[in-house]
Amino acid sequence: MTWVYPPGLVDRVVAACGRVEQRRRLLPARLVVYFVLRLALFSPLPIWKCCGTW
């Protein structure tokens, strides 16, 4: 997934949306973006199969 959407691009998009983190969290904003993209791409699959393809 990172070769299609490089981390730098995801960080810039998150910043452009005004959702930059104020502190370090368990799930960084970049990871949440990748997770949501995977859910959208693999929506017919159960969530545990989507997470298993990391």
Distance bins in CASP14 RR format, pairs under 12 A and 6 or more apart:
PFRMAT RR
TARGET T0000
AUTHOR 0000-0000-0000
RMODE 2
METHOD distances of the structure
MODEL  1
1 7 0 0 0 0 0 1 0 0 0 0 0
1 9 0 0 0 0 0 1 0 0 0 0 0
1 10 0 0 0 0 1 0 0 0 0 0 0
1 30 0 0 0 0 0 1 0 0 0 0 0
1 31 0 0 0 0 0 1 0 0 0 0 0
1 33 0 0 0 0 1 0 0 0 0 0 0
1 34 1 0 1 0 0 0 0 0 0 0 0
1 35 0 0 0 0 1 0 0 0 0 0 0
1 36 0 0 0 0 0 1 0 0 0 0 0
1 37 1 0 0 1 0 0 0 0 0 0 0
1 38 1 0 0 1 0 0 0 0 0 0 0
1 39 0 0 0 0 0 1 0 0 0 0 0
1 40 0 0 0 0 0 1 0 0 0 0 0
1 41 0 0 0 0 1 0 0 0 0 0 0
1 42 0 0 0 0 0 1 0 0 0 0 0
1 50 0 0 0 0 0 1 0 0 0 0 0
1 53 0 0 0 0 1 0 0 0 0 0 0
1 54 0 0 0 0 1 0 0 0 0 0 0
2 8 0 0 0 0 1 0 0 0 0 0 0
2 9 0 0 0 0 1 0 0 0 0 0 0
2 10 0 0 0 0 1 0 0 0 0 0 0
2 11 0 0 0 0 0 1 0 0 0 0 0
2 30 0 0 0 0 1 0 0 0 0 0 0
2 31 0 0 0 0 0 1 0 0 0 0 0
2 33 0 0 0 0 0 1 0 0 0 0 0
2 34 1 0 0 1 0 0 0 0 0 0 0
2 37 0 0 0 0 0 1 0 0 0 0 0
2 38 0 0 0 0 0 1 0 0 0 0 0
2 54 0 0 0 0 0 1 0 0 0 0 0
3 9 0 0 0 0 0 1 0 0 0 0 0
3 34 0 0 0 0 0 1 0 0 0 0 0
4 10 0 0 0 0 0 1 0 0 0 0 0
4 34 0 0 0 0 0 1 0 0 0 0 0
4 37 0 0 0 0 1 0 0 0 0 0 0
4 38 0 0 0 0 0 1 0 0 0 0 0
4 41 0 0 0 0 0 1 0 0 0 0 0
5 11 0 0 0 0 0 1 0 0 0 0 0
5 12 0 0 0 0 0 1 0 0 0 0 0
5 13 0 0 0 0 1 0 0 0 0 0 0
5 14 0 0 0 0 0 1 0 0 0 0 0
5 30 0 0 0 0 1 0 0 0 0 0 0
5 33 1 0 0 1 0 0 0 0 0 0 0
5 34 1 0 0 1 0 0 0 0 0 0 0
5 36 0 0 0 0 0 1 0 0 0 0 0
5 37 1 0 0 1 0 0 0 0 0 0 0
5 38 0 0 0 0 0 1 0 0 0 0 0
5 41 0 0 0 0 0 1 0 0 0 0 0
6 12 0 0 0 0 1 0 0 0 0 0 0
6 13 0 0 0 0 0 1 0 0 0 0 0
6 30 0 0 0 0 0 1 0 0 0 0 0
6 33 0 0 0 0 0 1 0 0 0 0 0
6 34 0 0 0 0 0 1 0 0 0 0 0
7 13 0 0 0 0 0 1 0 0 0 0 0
7 14 0 0 0 0 0 1 0 0 0 0 0
7 28 0 0 0 0 0 1 0 0 0 0 0
7 29 0 0 0 0 0 1 0 0 0 0 0
7 30 1 0 1 0 0 0 0 0 0 0 0
7 31 0 0 0 0 1 0 0 0 0 0 0
7 33 0 0 0 0 1 0 0 0 0 0 0
7 34 0 0 0 0 1 0 0 0 0 0 0
8 14 0 0 0 0 1 0 0 0 0 0 0
8 15 0 0 0 0 1 0 0 0 0 0 0
8 16 0 0 0 0 0 1 0 0 0 0 0
8 29 0 0 0 0 0 1 0 0 0 0 0
8 30 0 0 0 0 1 0 0 0 0 0 0
8 33 0 0 0 0 0 1 0 0 0 0 0
9 15 0 0 0 0 0 1 0 0 0 0 0
9 16 0 0 0 0 0 1 0 0 0 0 0
9 30 0 0 0 0 1 0 0 0 0 0 0
9 33 0 0 0 0 1 0 0 0 0 0 0
9 34 0 0 0 0 0 1 0 0 0 0 0
9 37 0 0 0 0 0 1 0 0 0 0 0
10 16 0 0 0 0 0 1 0 0 0 0 0
10 17 0 0 0 0 0 1 0 0 0 0 0
10 19 0 0 0 0 0 1 0 0 0 0 0
10 20 0 0 0 0 0 1 0 0 0 0 0
10 28 0 0 0 0 1 0 0 0 0 0 0
10 29 0 0 0 0 1 0 0 0 0 0 0
10 30 1 0 1 0 0 0 0 0 0 0 0
10 31 0 0 0 0 1 0 0 0 0 0 0
10 32 0 0 0 0 1 0 0 0 0 0 0
10 33 1 0 1 0 0 0 0 0 0 0 0
10 34 1 0 0 1 0 0 0 0 0 0 0
10 35 0 0 0 0 0 1 0 0 0 0 0
10 36 0 0 0 0 0 1 0 0 0 0 0
10 37 0 0 0 0 1 0 0 0 0 0 0
11 17 0 0 0 0 0 1 0 0 0 0 0
11 18 0 0 0 0 0 1 0 0 0 0 0
11 19 0 0 0 0 0 1 0 0 0 0 0
11 20 0 0 0 0 1 0 0 0 0 0 0
11 21 0 0 0 0 0 1 0 0 0 0 0
11 28 0 0 0 0 1 0 0 0 0 0 0
11 29 0 0 0 0 1 0 0 0 0 0 0
11 30 1 0 0 1 0 0 0 0 0 0 0
11 31 0 0 0 0 0 1 0 0 0 0 0
11 33 0 0 0 0 1 0 0 0 0 0 0
11 34 0 0 0 0 0 1 0 0 0 0 0
12 18 0 0 0 0 0 1 0 0 0 0 0
12 19 0 0 0 0 0 1 0 0 0 0 0
12 20 0 0 0 0 0 1 0 0 0 0 0
12 29 0 0 0 0 0 1 0 0 0 0 0
12 30 0 0 0 0 0 1 0 0 0 0 0
12 33 0 0 0 0 0 1 0 0 0 0 0
13 19 0 0 0 0 1 0 0 0 0 0 0
13 20 0 0 0 0 0 1 0 0 0 0 0
13 29 0 0 0 0 1 0 0 0 0 0 0
13 30 0 0 0 0 1 0 0 0 0 0 0
13 32 0 0 0 0 0 1 0 0 0 0 0
13 33 1 0 0 1 0 0 0 0 0 0 0
13 34 0 0 0 0 0 1 0 0 0 0 0
13 36 0 0 0 0 0 1 0 0 0 0 0
13 37 0 0 0 0 0 1 0 0 0 0 0
14 20 1 0 0 1 0 0 0 0 0 0 0
14 21 0 0 0 0 1 0 0 0 0 0 0
14 28 0 0 0 0 1 0 0 0 0 0 0
14 29 1 0 1 0 0 0 0 0 0 0 0
14 30 1 0 0 1 0 0 0 0 0 0 0
14 31 0 0 0 0 0 1 0 0 0 0 0
14 32 0 0 0 0 1 0 0 0 0 0 0
14 33 1 0 0 1 0 0 0 0 0 0 0
14 34 0 0 0 0 0 1 0 0 0 0 0
14 36 0 0 0 0 0 1 0 0 0 0 0
15 21 0 0 0 0 0 1 0 0 0 0 0
15 29 0 0 0 0 1 0 0 0 0 0 0
15 30 0 0 0 0 0 1 0 0 0 0 0
15 33 0 0 0 0 0 1 0 0 0 0 0
16 29 0 0 0 0 0 1 0 0 0 0 0
17 29 0 0 0 0 1 0 0 0 0 0 0
17 32 0 0 0 0 0 1 0 0 0 0 0
17 33 0 0 0 0 1 0 0 0 0 0 0
18 29 0 0 0 0 1 0 0 0 0 0 0
19 25 0 0 0 0 0 1 0 0 0 0 0
19 28 0 0 0 0 0 1 0 0 0 0 0
19 29 1 0 1 0 0 0 0 0 0 0 0
19 30 0 0 0 0 0 1 0 0 0 0 0
19 32 0 0 0 0 1 0 0 0 0 0 0
19 33 0 0 0 0 1 0 0 0 0 0 0
20 28 0 0 0 0 0 1 0 0 0 0 0
20 29 1 0 0 1 0 0 0 0 0 0 0
20 30 0 0 0 0 0 1 0 0 0 0 0
21 27 0 0 0 0 1 0 0 0 0 0 0
21 28 1 0 0 1 0 0 0 0 0 0 0
21 29 1 0 1 0 0 0 0 0 0 0 0
21 30 0 0 0 0 1 0 0 0 0 0 0
21 31 0 0 0 0 0 1 0 0 0 0 0
21 32 0 0 0 0 0 1 0 0 0 0 0
21 33 0 0 0 0 0 1 0 0 0 0 0
22 28 0 0 0 0 0 1 0 0 0 0 0
22 29 0 0 0 0 0 1 0 0 0 0 0
23 29 0 0 0 0 0 1 0 0 0 0 0
24 30 0 0 0 0 0 1 0 0 0 0 0
24 31 0 0 0 0 0 1 0 0 0 0 0
25 31 0 0 0 0 1 0 0 0 0 0 0
25 32 0 0 0 0 1 0 0 0 0 0 0
26 32 0 0 0 0 0 1 0 0 0 0 0
27 33 0 0 0 0 0 1 0 0 0 0 0
27 34 0 0 0 0 0 1 0 0 0 0 0
27 35 1 0 0 1 0 0 0 0 0 0 0
27 36 0 0 0 0 0 1 0 0 0 0 0
28 34 0 0 0 0 1 0 0 0 0 0 0
28 35 0 0 0 0 0 1 0 0 0 0 0
29 35 0 0 0 0 0 1 0 0 0 0 0
29 36 0 0 0 0 0 1 0 0 0 0 0
30 36 0 0 0 0 0 1 0 0 0 0 0
30 37 0 0 0 0 0 1 0 0 0 0 0
31 37 0 0 0 0 0 1 0 0 0 0 0
31 38 0 0 0 0 0 1 0 0 0 0 0
31 51 0 0 0 0 0 1 0 0 0 0 0
31 54 0 0 0 0 1 0 0 0 0 0 0
32 38 0 0 0 0 0 1 0 0 0 0 0
32 39 0 0 0 0 0 1 0 0 0 0 0
33 39 0 0 0 0 0 1 0 0 0 0 0
33 40 0 0 0 0 0 1 0 0 0 0 0
34 40 0 0 0 0 0 1 0 0 0 0 0
34 41 0 0 0 0 0 1 0 0 0 0 0
34 50 0 0 0 0 0 1 0 0 0 0 0
34 51 0 0 0 0 0 1 0 0 0 0 0
34 53 0 0 0 0 0 1 0 0 0 0 0
34 54 0 0 0 0 1 0 0 0 0 0 0
35 41 0 0 0 0 0 1 0 0 0 0 0
35 42 0 0 0 0 0 1 0 0 0 0 0
35 47 0 0 0 0 1 0 0 0 0 0 0
35 50 0 0 0 0 1 0 0 0 0 0 0
35 51 1 0 0 1 0 0 0 0 0 0 0
35 52 0 0 0 0 0 1 0 0 0 0 0
35 53 0 0 0 0 0 1 0 0 0 0 0
35 54 0 0 0 0 1 0 0 0 0 0 0
36 42 0 0 0 0 0 1 0 0 0 0 0
36 43 0 0 0 0 0 1 0 0 0 0 0
36 47 0 0 0 0 0 1 0 0 0 0 0
36 50 0 0 0 0 0 1 0 0 0 0 0
37 43 0 0 0 0 0 1 0 0 0 0 0
37 50 0 0 0 0 0 1 0 0 0 0 0
37 53 0 0 0 0 0 1 0 0 0 0 0
37 54 0 0 0 0 0 1 0 0 0 0 0
38 45 0 0 0 0 1 0 0 0 0 0 0
38 47 0 0 0 0 1 0 0 0 0 0 0
38 49 0 0 0 0 0 1 0 0 0 0 0
38 50 1 0 1 0 0 0 0 0 0 0 0
38 51 1 0 0 1 0 0 0 0 0 0 0
38 52 0 0 0 0 1 0 0 0 0 0 0
38 53 1 0 0 1 0 0 0 0 0 0 0
38 54 1 0 0 1 0 0 0 0 0 0 0
39 45 0 0 0 0 1 0 0 0 0 0 0
39 46 0 0 0 0 0 1 0 0 0 0 0
39 47 1 0 0 1 0 0 0 0 0 0 0
39 48 0 0 0 0 0 1 0 0 0 0 0
39 49 0 0 0 0 0 1 0 0 0 0 0
39 50 1 0 1 0 0 0 0 0 0 0 0
39 51 0 0 0 0 1 0 0 0 0 0 0
39 53 0 0 0 0 0 1 0 0 0 0 0
40 50 0 0 0 0 1 0 0 0 0 0 0
41 49 0 0 0 0 0 1 0 0 0 0 0
41 50 0 0 0 0 1 0 0 0 0 0 0
41 53 0 0 0 0 1 0 0 0 0 0 0
42 48 0 0 0 0 0 1 0 0 0 0 0
42 49 1 0 0 1 0 0 0 0 0 0 0
42 50 1 0 1 0 0 0 0 0 0 0 0
42 51 0 0 0 0 1 0 0 0 0 0 0
42 52 0 0 0 0 1 0 0 0 0 0 0
42 53 1 0 0 1 0 0 0 0 0 0 0
42 54 0 0 0 0 0 1 0 0 0 0 0
43 49 0 0 0 0 0 1 0 0 0 0 0
43 50 0 0 0 0 1 0 0 0 0 0 0
44 50 0 0 0 0 1 0 0 0 0 0 0
45 51 0 0 0 0 1 0 0 0 0 0 0
45 52 0 0 0 0 1 0 0 0 0 0 0
45 53 0 0 0 0 1 0 0 0 0 0 0
46 52 0 0 0 0 0 1 0 0 0 0 0
46 53 0 0 0 0 0 1 0 0 0 0 0
47 53 0 0 0 0 0 1 0 0 0 0 0
48 54 0 0 0 0 0 1 0 0 0 0 0
END
